[in-house]
Amino acid sequence: MVGAGNISGQYLSTLSRLDDLHLTAVADLDLARAQEVAAAHGARAMDVQELIASESVDVVLNLTIPRAHAEVALSAIAAGKGVYTEKPLAATVAEGRSMVEAARSAGVVIGGAPDTVLGTGVQTAREVIDSGRIGVPLSATATMIIPGHERWHPNPDFYYQPGGGPLLDMGPYYITSLITLLGSVARVVGASSALRTERIIGSGPRAGERLPVNTPSHVAGILIHHSGAISSVVMSFDGVATHAKPLEIHGEHGSLTVPDPNNFSGEVQLNQGTDGWQQVPVSAGYRHAARGYGLADLFWSGAFDGQPGAGRSQGELALHVLEVMEAVLSAANCGRSVDIDSHPDRPSPVPLDER
């Protein structure tokens, strides 16, 4: 594991209960933090290059900040290691593409978060769609409106710089879910704005410090899927709250509400026009999923054994999501639609699984 910051605790909790994954080494810019985490989990603290070269490491779990994703991943791939990277896959599509191409050339696995789509929330919705209960899917909405992370995060700087913002930070959860449910995206349009030129840190030792805003803090996009479905996406750090469901899917015979894609489970509701909204029983997905199941799924599915197309969190999907998000921002800047070059297969569904 490279990076022992805020998100690492959730991964560590998952790793501790999955027998197929064993944490052997931890690296972090803060050596003391790496040593503390390693000692608590029976691993060794190392610097990054030592970890990447270690024979005890098969795959590098890359939990660094986005602008470091490519450097760590490419070093690991060059050493013959598999890589699983936190979202987004990289800071730019060019970097993400270099990672995927390097992994392909080296014959190693590359995967990327989010893996929340593997839980029972999105997968139960997927089962409803695939069973034909809403008919042909026609459209979807994805909505996230919050005040911004500076309210709680002690070091929120990168959220308001290029490579950050609500779309690149939270968009991967929503767009990965939309692609899981409706398939890949062919073209996008977009618009964006920034309500403020600076933000004020609300907690921690830097409370009261002002941060410049150099990236859009409100982004709206239209995604045209290859299937013909059209998704509307709003990601914002400029609002207070919303009553809108995180995800809604509309078909010719019914509509679905899908729970928060930042979580693994939640209530799926179906309305087929006769009895109103009805809760759908859990019918698919990893029932006990948590952060790290995307890496486990790559192992369970045979991706590490070289089975082509195995695993639902492959780097090609994460790259496609990154390309869609970058294209929305580009479309917002240039005022025209932008075509998407990548066209990954729709990830295979997850049957109800108790692992």
N, C-alpha and C positions, 0 to 999 in steps of 0.2 A: 504494500500500500504506500503510495507516494502522496503525501498531503494528509495531515492529521488535524484538520480544522473542524469547523462547525458540523459539516455533514458526515464526518467520519464516524461519529458515535452511532448513527443509524445503521451504517454498514457493519460496524463491529458487532452490534447486537445481532444482526442477521447471521454473520459469519460464525458466531459462537454456537448457533444451533443447526448449522448445515454441515453434516459429516463429510460431504464431498469437497468442501472448501476449507483449507487450513492456512491461516495467516502465519507466514514465516518471517517477514521482514517489514519494517516501517521506516520511511524516510520523511523528513519535513525540514523546512528551512530553519525551524526552531528545534535544535537538537534535543533540548531538554523535554520538549513536548513529545518528540518521537520516542525518546527513551521511556517516558512515562507510559505511553500507549503500548509500546512493545512489551514492557515488563508486565503490564496488566493482562496481556493476551498471549503470553508464552512465545513471543517473537523476539527478533533481534533488531535493534536500532542500527541503521546504516545511513551513509550518505547516498544520494540518488544513484550515482554511477556504480557504487559498490553493490547496491541492491539490484540494479539492472544486470550486472555481471554475475550475480550469485547463482550457483547451480541449484540452490534450494527454491528458486523462484521459477514457476512455469508461466505465470501471467501477472501483469502489473495492473493493479487497480489504481487508476489515475484520478485522484481527487484534488488536483491542483486547481488554481484559478484558470479560467478559459484561455487567457493569453499564453499560459504555459503548457496547455494540453498537447500541442503539436510537438514541441521540443521533447517532452518526456516520452510521448508515444513513439516518435521516430527513433529515439535512442533505444527504447525497449525492443522495437521491431528489428532494428539492425542487429540486436543481440539474440535474435531468435525467440523472443518472448511474445506471447499473446498479450493483448491490451484490452482493458475495459475502462472507458472514460466517462466521467460525469458529464452532464449536459452543460452547454451544447458541445458537440463533438470537438469543435475547435473555434477559434476566434473569427475565422473567415472560411469561406467555401474553399478557397485555394489551399489553405492549410489542411482542411478536412480531406480534400481530394488526395493530397499528397500522402496522408496517413493511410487511407483506404488502398491506394495504389501500392504503397510500400508493403502493406500487409499481404496483399494479393501476390506480389512478386516474391515475397519471402516465404509464402505458404504458411503464415501464422494467422490466428484468429484476431479480429478486431471487433469490438462491440461497444455500444454506447447507451447511456441512459437517455430518457427515463424508462424505467421498467415498471412504472405504476400501471401501464396498460396491460400487464400480465395478471393483475389481480381480478377479483370477481366482479368489480364494478364495470369496467370497460368490456371485459370478456363476456359477461352476461348480456350486455347490450349487443355485442357482436353476434352472439348466438340468436338473439331475437331477430336481428337483421338477416342473418344467413338462413334462418328458417322461413323467411318470407312473410313474417307477421305484420310488417309495415308496407309490404309490397316493394316496388322499386324505390330505393332511396333517392330523393330529389334535392334536398337541401339540408343544411345544418347551421347552427349558430354556436359560437364559442365566445364566452364573455368572462373577463376578469377585470374588475375595477376596484382598486384599493388606493389608499393614500401614498404608499411608498415605503420601502424597507428602512429608510432612515429613522423611522419611529422606534425600531427595536434593534437593528443591527449595529454593533459598535463600530464597524468599519465599512460603511456602505458606499465608499467612493466609486468603486468600479461599476455600480449599478447605473451611474449617471455619466459614464464615459463611453466612447465608441466601443462596441462589443458587449455593452450592457443594455440597460433599458428594459421595459416590461416585456417586449417581444422576445428578445434573446434570453432573458432570464426565465420567464414563466411560459412563454410560447411553446417550448418543446413539449410540455405536458399535454397541451391542448392539440397541437398540430400532429403529434405522434398518435394521439387518440383518434383524431379525424382520419388519418391515413389508415390506421388499424381498422376503423369502421367502414370507410368509404373508398379506400384505395389511394394510389399516388396522385399527385397534383401535376397538371399540365401547364397551367398559366395562372398568373396572379395580377391583381391591381392593388394599389394601396394609397393611403394618406396618413400623415403624421403631424404631430405638433408637440410643443413643450409649453406647459402652463407657466413655469417659473424658470428663471435663469440661475437660481441657486436653491439649495436645500439646507435644512438645519438638522444636524444630528440630535436625536431626541433622548438618547440614553448612553450609558457607559462613560468611560473616562474622557471622551471627546464631546460630551453633550454640550450643545450650544455652538459648536463649530460649524461654519458655513462651507458648503460644497458647491462648486460650479456644476451646472448641468450642460453637457456637451453632446447629448444624444436625445432623440425624441422620447418623451415620457408618456405619450398617448399615441397608439398605433391602431389603425383600422385596415383590414385587408379582406379581399375577396379571393377565395381559392377556387379555381375551376378544376375539378378532378377529371381524370381520364374517363371515369365512369359516366360523366355528364352531370353529376351532382355538383352543387355550388355551396360552398361554406363561407359564412360571414364571421370574421374574427375581430374582436375588440380586446386589446390588451392595454391597460392604463394604470399608471401610478399617479394620475391626476384627479381621481374621484374620491368619494368617501365610502360608498357601498353600492350594491345593486341587488335588486330582487330577482334578476335574471338567473336562470339555471346555468351552471357552468357549461354544459353541453346539451343541446337538443338536436335530435335527428328527425327529419320529417320525410315520410314516404307517401305513396299514393293511397295507402289503406290505413295508415296509423302514424303516430308520433311517439318518440321516446325521449325521456329525460335521462341523462347520464350523470352520475355523481362526479364530484370534484376530481379531475384527473391528476391532481397532486397527491391524491390518496389512492390506496389500492382497492378499497371496497366502498360500499355505500349503496343507497337505494336506487334501483332502476325502476322507472315507471313507464307504463305503456298506455296510450289512449288510442283506441280503435274506433272512436266515434259513437259508441253505444252506451257504455257503462262508465264513462269518465276515466279519470286516471286511476290505474290499478298497479299496485306494486308487483314486480316480476320476481318470482323466487330465484335465488342464486342457482345458476345452471352451468357456469363455466368459469375457468380461471384457477390460479393457485390460491387456495382458500387462506393460506397463512403467509401470503406474499408480503415482503418488505424490501427495502432498498438492498440490492445485492442479488435479488432473484434473477435479474437479467443475466448476470454472470453465471449463476447456477444453471439457468436454462440453456446457455450455450454449451455447458458441460453435459447436462442431461440429454440434450438433443443430439449429441454426437459431433458438434462443430469442432471440438478439439481433436477428434479422431479423423478429421478431414472429410466428413460427409457434406457434400455440396448443398448449400441452401439451408443447412441446419441452424437452428437457433432463431429466436424471434427478435433479438436485440442486436442484429448485425450492424456493422459500421455503415453499410450501404443505406440502411434506413435512416440512421442518424445523420448521414451526409445529406440525404434528400430533405430531411426536416430543416437542416441548416440552410440549404439552398433556397427552400421556400421562404424562410424568414428573411434571408438576405435580399431575396428578390422583392418581397413586400416593401422593405425599406428603400430599395432602389426604385421601385415603381412610384413610391411616394415622392421621391426626389425628382424623378424625370417626368411624372405626370402621364405615364402610358403603361400599358400592360407589359409584363415581362414573362417570357417563356421559361419553363423549367427543363433543364437538359436531362437530369437523371430520372429514371423510371424504374424504381425497385419493385419487386413483387410485393403484393400485399402480404404482410406476415401471416403465417398459419395460425389458426385459432388455438386456444389453450382449453382442452377439455377440463372439466372439474377435477382438480388434483389436490390431494391432501398432503403432499410433501411439504 
